Every structure is written in C-alpha cells, then in structure tokens.
Amino acid sequence: MNELPPLMRDQRKVDSDHLRLLGIFHFVLAGLSAAGIGFLFLHYTLMHLVMANPGAWKDARGNGPNPAEFFAVFKLFYLVFGALIIAGGIINLVSGLFIRRRTNRVFSLVVAGLDCAIFPFGTVLGVFTLVVLLRDSVREAYEPTQAA
C-alpha cells in the first residue's frame, strides 16, 4: 500500500487565520451589544407605556406598590444593565482591534474571560479566544520582535 506523507502544516498561517476570525467575532459580539441596547430601549419604552397608564391599574386589587413608584425604582436596573451592555460592546470592539494589530494580548485575554459570562455567544467566543491566545506560537506572534 502506498501511504501519502503527512501534509506539512504552517502553524503561522493557521494562527493568522484564527486571529483574523477572532477579531471578526469580537466585532460581531460588539454589534450584538448594540442590538442588545436597542432591545433594552424597546423594553423600557413598553414598560413605561404600561406602567404610566393609570387606566390599566384602576381596577387593581391589593395593597401593592404604586406602578409608577415601582417603575421609578426599576429604571435603575435599566441604567445598570445598559451601562454593562455598552461597556461590554466597547471592550469587545477594542479587543477586536487589538487582535487585528497583534497588540495588548493580555487585554484580549481579560476580555475573553469577561466574555465567558455572556451566555451563549460570549462563552463560546471567550473560550476560543483563550485557547488561541494561550498558544505559544500566538504568544510569539505578539512579541515586539516579530511584529516589527
């Protein structure tokens, strides 16, 4: 039997392709954060319309809190989650730029760790980013002597 010799694999090319894809996916996650802000704004608008309508609550029974007062407290949650979504989008955008330029590897590793908390897309992106950026061959690509 004739066995073919194994194909030679250029690790630098593979790493370059993986880093290019990681940069693109960080941009995609930043775009999803922008979509998340749009959804949060839509949710706020709908909740505001429901809570501000006194006719919807005139037949309410019980001694619960006034819907307008409840919504005033709930606005804090919108602000906190909106700030987190915006911050996540910005750091993913910056991480994508850094990955493209092969700079600030540690920043991208920290962002990858934070992305793991964003289920499900951020988790997948974070794990794959950690796997790729922790390779020795990728670490060498980030060194200043290689980039110059």
Beta strands, then each sheet from edge to edge (+ up, - down):
end
